Amino acid sequence: MTRALFISLDGPKGTGKTTLLEAVTAALRADNKKVVRLCERKSDPCRAQTMALVNTFARDPSRDLELEVCERFADSRSWITRNVLAAQPPDSIILMDRWYPSDAAFRRLIPFADILELNIHRQVQV
């Protein structure tokens, strides 16, 4: 069995990620490829609670709160990996707007290697 091809773009707001993914999607579909467009923001059932925590962290940053934000993002990606990505057809191309590790925008105190380990430990799709 083949696995779906998983491609994600990450970066700051306003840099053209969505525009690029729209163009790539149109080009691939014009070539009769099976393309699935996903967004972490729309696929995460716990997004509201996570973003409330992110907003709290933005107002009053601390290492403990940042770690909790990073853990929540990793837990969400793990859930999406198991429940959304795994359900896609194996012959599809999955394009995702923001993914791994999109929490880097909030990371100030937690080393990247620690965040990476959180995601790897939770078997997040790479």
C-alpha positions as CSV (number, residue, x, y, z in Angstrom):
1,M,0.0,0.0,0.0
2,T,1.3,3.5,-0.8
3,R,1.1,6.4,1.6
4,A,-0.3,9.8,0.7
5,L,2.3,12.4,0.0
6,F,2.2,15.0,2.8
7,I,3.4,18.5,2.1
8,S,3.1,21.5,4.5
9,L,4.1,25.1,4.3
10,D,4.9,27.0,7.5
11,G,5.9,30.6,8.1
12,P,4.7,34.0,9.4
13,K,1.3,35.4,8.5
14,G,1.1,37.3,5.2
15,T,4.0,35.6,3.5
16,G,2.0,33.8,0.8
17,K,1.6,30.3,2.1
18,T,-2.1,30.0,1.4
19,T,-1.7,31.7,-2.0
20,L,1.0,29.3,-3.0
21,L,-1.0,26.3,-1.8
22,E,-4.0,27.5,-3.8
23,A,-1.8,27.7,-7.0
24,V,-0.2,24.3,-6.4
25,T,-3.6,22.8,-5.7
26,A,-5.0,24.2,-9.0
27,A,-2.0,23.0,-11.0
28,L,-2.0,19.5,-9.5
29,R,-5.8,19.1,-10.0
30,A,-5.4,20.3,-13.6
31,D,-3.0,17.4,-14.0
32,N,-5.7,15.1,-12.6
33,K,-4.0,14.5,-9.3
34,K,-6.0,13.7,-6.2
35,V,-5.3,16.7,-3.9
36,V,-6.6,17.1,-0.3
37,R,-6.2,20.6,1.2
38,L,-6.1,20.7,5.0
39,C,-5.4,23.4,7.6
40,E,-4.3,22.6,11.1
41,R,-6.5,25.4,12.4
42,K,-9.7,23.8,10.9
43,S,-8.8,20.2,11.7
44,D,-8.1,20.5,15.4
45,P,-11.1,19.9,17.7
46,C,-9.3,21.5,20.6
47,R,-8.2,24.7,18.7
48,A,-10.3,27.1,20.7
49,Q,-8.9,26.0,24.1
50,T,-5.3,25.9,22.7
51,M,-5.6,29.5,21.3
52,A,-7.0,30.7,24.6
53,L,-3.9,29.4,26.2
54,V,-1.7,31.0,23.5
55,N,-3.4,34.3,24.2
56,T,-2.8,33.9,27.9
57,F,0.9,33.1,27.1
58,A,1.1,36.2,24.9
59,R,-0.1,38.5,27.7
60,D,2.0,36.8,30.5
61,P,4.8,34.6,29.2
62,S,6.4,32.0,31.3
63,R,8.4,28.9,30.6
64,D,5.7,26.6,32.1
65,L,3.0,28.2,30.1
66,E,5.0,28.1,26.9
67,L,5.7,24.4,27.5
68,E,2.0,23.8,28.0
69,V,1.3,25.6,24.7
70,C,3.9,23.5,22.9
71,E,2.4,20.3,24.4
72,R,-1.1,21.2,23.3
73,F,0.1,21.9,19.8
74,A,1.9,18.5,19.7
75,D,-1.2,16.8,21.1
76,S,-3.3,18.4,18.5
77,R,-0.9,17.4,15.7
78,S,-0.9,13.9,17.0
79,W,-4.7,13.8,17.0
80,I,-4.8,15.2,13.4
81,T,-2.1,12.6,12.4
82,R,-4.2,9.7,13.7
83,N,-7.7,10.9,12.8
84,V,-7.4,13.2,9.8
85,L,-4.3,12.4,7.9
86,A,-4.6,8.6,8.3
87,A,-8.2,8.8,6.8
88,Q,-7.0,10.4,3.5
89,P,-6.8,8.2,0.4
90,P,-3.3,6.6,0.0
91,D,-3.0,7.9,-3.6
92,S,-3.6,11.5,-2.6
93,I,-1.4,14.5,-2.2
94,I,-2.1,16.2,1.1
95,L,-1.3,19.9,1.2
96,M,-1.4,21.6,4.6
97,D,-1.3,25.3,5.5
98,R,0.9,25.4,8.6
99,W,1.9,22.3,10.5
100,Y,5.2,21.3,11.9
101,P,6.2,23.0,14.1
102,S,4.0,26.0,13.7
103,D,4.3,26.7,17.4
104,A,7.8,28.1,16.6
105,A,6.1,31.5,16.3
106,F,5.3,31.3,20.0
107,R,8.5,29.6,21.2
108,R,10.7,31.9,23.2
109,L,11.9,29.9,26.2
110,I,11.6,26.3,25.2
111,P,14.5,25.0,22.9
112,F,13.5,23.9,19.5
113,A,15.0,20.4,20.2
114,D,12.6,20.0,23.1
115,I,9.6,20.9,20.9
116,L,10.8,18.5,18.2
117,E,11.0,15.8,20.8
118,L,7.5,16.5,22.0
119,N,6.2,16.0,18.5
120,I,8.3,12.9,17.8
121,H,7.2,11.3,21.0
122,R,3.6,11.8,20.1
123,Q,4.2,10.3,16.6
124,V,3.2,13.5,14.7
125,Q,3.3,13.1,10.9
126,V,6.5,14.5,9.4
